[in-house]
Amino acid sequence: MSDRFEALQALVTVVSEGGFSAGAKRLGIAKSAVSRRIRDLEDRLGARLFDRTTRRIQLTDSGRALHERAVALLERDAFRRNRKGDSFFCANQIHHSGR
């Protein structure tokens, strides 16, 4: 999986799980790796994706817009992979949240 897909997956998972620690646990990687992926994505885009405090995170307007596009992109990719019989990334790994 490309670095950009991994970053988008990290973004979607952090949002769906409600935080960096829970997102990292869901992805099976270190919290620092998730933070790095999000930070690198923010650097590439030149925009903050989250407003962070010590107690919570909240998507910025830019973060919300990217999150919507990332969910759609990852769902399309999962559908395409499933049609080809590739079980590496399944649609049920994408979680939606009202947060």
C-alpha positions in Angstrom: 0.0 0.0 0.0 1.4 3.4 -0.8 2.3 6.0 1.8 -0.6 8.2 0.7 -3.1 5.4 1.0 -1.7 4.6 4.4 -2.0 8.2 5.5 -5.6 8.4 4.3 -6.4 5.1 6.0 -4.9 6.5 9.2 -7.0 9.7 8.9 -10.2 7.7 8.4 -9.4 5.3 11.2 -8.5 8.1 13.7 -11.8 9.8 13.0 -13.9 6.6 13.2 -12.1 5.4 16.4 -12.2 8.9 18.0 -8.5 9.4 18.6 -4.9 8.6 17.7 -4.4 5.9 20.3 -7.6 4.0 19.4 -6.9 4.5 15.7 -3.4 3.1 16.1 -4.7 0.1 18.1 -7.3 -0.6 15.3 -4.6 -0.4 12.6 -2.2 -2.5 14.7 0.6 0.1 14.6 2.2 2.5 17.1 0.5 5.7 17.9 3.7 7.5 16.8 3.4 6.0 13.4 -0.2 7.2 13.1 0.8 10.7 14.3 3.6 10.7 11.7 1.3 9.7 8.9 -1.2 12.5 9.8 1.6 15.0 10.2 3.1 14.1 6.9 -0.3 14.4 5.2 -0.8 17.8 6.8 2.6 18.9 5.6 1.9 17.7 2.0 -1.4 19.5 2.0 -0.2 22.6 3.8 -3.2 22.5 6.1 -4.1 21.3 9.6 -6.5 18.4 9.6 -7.2 18.3 13.3 -7.5 20.7 16.2 -5.8 18.9 19.0 -6.0 19.4 22.7 -4.7 17.1 25.5 -8.2 15.7 25.9 -9.7 15.5 22.4 -9.3 16.0 18.7 -11.6 17.6 16.3 -11.5 17.8 12.5 -10.9 21.2 11.0 -12.9 22.2 7.9 -10.0 21.0 5.7 -9.9 17.8 7.7 -13.6 17.2 7.2 -13.4 17.8 3.5 -10.4 15.4 3.1 -12.1 12.8 5.4 -15.1 12.6 3.2 -13.0 12.2 0.1 -10.7 9.7 1.8 -13.7 7.5 2.8 -15.0 7.5 -0.7 -11.5 6.7 -2.2 -10.8 3.9 0.2 -14.3 2.4 -0.3 -13.7 2.4 -4.1 -10.3 0.8 -3.7 -11.7 -1.9 -1.3 -14.5 -2.6 -3.8 -12.0 -2.9 -6.7 -9.7 -5.2 -4.6 -12.6 -7.4 -3.5 -13.7 -7.8 -7.1 -10.2 -8.9 -8.0 -10.2 -11.4 -5.1 -7.6 -9.5 -3.2 -8.4 -9.8 0.5 -5.6 -7.5 1.6 -8.0 -4.6 2.3 -11.6 -5.2 2.8 -14.5 -2.7 2.8 -15.4 -3.8 6.4 -12.1 -2.3 7.6 -13.5 1.2 6.8 -15.5 2.4 9.7 -17.9 5.3 9.7 -18.6 7.5 12.7 -20.9 10.4 13.5 -18.1 12.0 15.4 
